[in-house]
Amino acid sequence: MDKNKFYEPPINWKDYEDIALALYEKFGDDFDESKIYRIRFTDLLDWVLSLPNFDGKRQDSNEGHLEMIQSSWVYEWRDNQ
């Protein structure tokens, strides 16, 4: 095992802050608060499912999860400004 790689525990639908951090790390400041709130849920769903250590299933997603991820992403963005 590469000693420079750290174990990342799997994240799931209710790990909103972990997902938000991963999305912020992936997209950085490409999305500000207003852009994050305008992301289509279909796009957000695909992005979450593509995260390397995301372990959730598409069929377990719902609007409530996506709304919480979206608002957590906004808070993560604000914290980094």
Secondary structure as a PSIPRED ss2 file (coil, helix, strand):
# PSIPRED VFORMAT (PSIPRED V4.0)

   1 M C   1.000  0.000  0.000
   2 D C   1.000  0.000  0.000
   3 K C   1.000  0.000  0.000
   4 N C   1.000  0.000  0.000
   5 K C   1.000  0.000  0.000
   6 F C   1.000  0.000  0.000
   7 Y C   1.000  0.000  0.000
   8 E C   1.000  0.000  0.000
   9 P C   1.000  0.000  0.000
  10 P C   1.000  0.000  0.000
  11 I E   0.000  0.000  1.000
  12 N C   1.000  0.000  0.000
  13 W C   1.000  0.000  0.000
  14 K C   1.000  0.000  0.000
  15 D C   1.000  0.000  0.000
  16 Y H   0.000  1.000  0.000
  17 E H   0.000  1.000  0.000
  18 D H   0.000  1.000  0.000
  19 I H   0.000  1.000  0.000
  20 A H   0.000  1.000  0.000
  21 L H   0.000  1.000  0.000
  22 A H   0.000  1.000  0.000
  23 L H   0.000  1.000  0.000
  24 Y H   0.000  1.000  0.000
  25 E H   0.000  1.000  0.000
  26 K H   0.000  1.000  0.000
  27 F H   0.000  1.000  0.000
  28 G H   0.000  1.000  0.000
  29 D H   0.000  1.000  0.000
  30 D H   0.000  1.000  0.000
  31 F C   1.000  0.000  0.000
  32 D C   1.000  0.000  0.000
  33 E H   0.000  1.000  0.000
  34 S H   0.000  1.000  0.000
  35 K H   0.000  1.000  0.000
  36 I H   0.000  1.000  0.000
  37 Y H   0.000  1.000  0.000
  38 R C   1.000  0.000  0.000
  39 I C   1.000  0.000  0.000
  40 R C   1.000  0.000  0.000
  41 F H   0.000  1.000  0.000
  42 T H   0.000  1.000  0.000
  43 D H   0.000  1.000  0.000
  44 L H   0.000  1.000  0.000
  45 L H   0.000  1.000  0.000
  46 D H   0.000  1.000  0.000
  47 W H   0.000  1.000  0.000
  48 V H   0.000  1.000  0.000
  49 L H   0.000  1.000  0.000
  50 S C   1.000  0.000  0.000
  51 L C   1.000  0.000  0.000
  52 P C   1.000  0.000  0.000
  53 N C   1.000  0.000  0.000
  54 F E   0.000  0.000  1.000
  55 D C   1.000  0.000  0.000
  56 G C   1.000  0.000  0.000
  57 K C   1.000  0.000  0.000
  58 R H   0.000  1.000  0.000
  59 Q H   0.000  1.000  0.000
  60 D H   0.000  1.000  0.000
  61 S C   1.000  0.000  0.000
  62 N C   1.000  0.000  0.000
  63 E H   0.000  1.000  0.000
  64 G H   0.000  1.000  0.000
  65 H H   0.000  1.000  0.000
  66 L H   0.000  1.000  0.000
  67 E H   0.000  1.000  0.000
  68 M H   0.000  1.000  0.000
  69 I H   0.000  1.000  0.000
  70 Q H   0.000  1.000  0.000
  71 S H   0.000  1.000  0.000
  72 S H   0.000  1.000  0.000
  73 W H   0.000  1.000  0.000
  74 V H   0.000  1.000  0.000
  75 Y H   0.000  1.000  0.000
  76 E H   0.000  1.000  0.000
  77 W H   0.000  1.000  0.000
  78 R H   0.000  1.000  0.000
  79 D H   0.000  1.000  0.000
  80 N C   1.000  0.000  0.000
  81 Q C   1.000  0.000  0.000
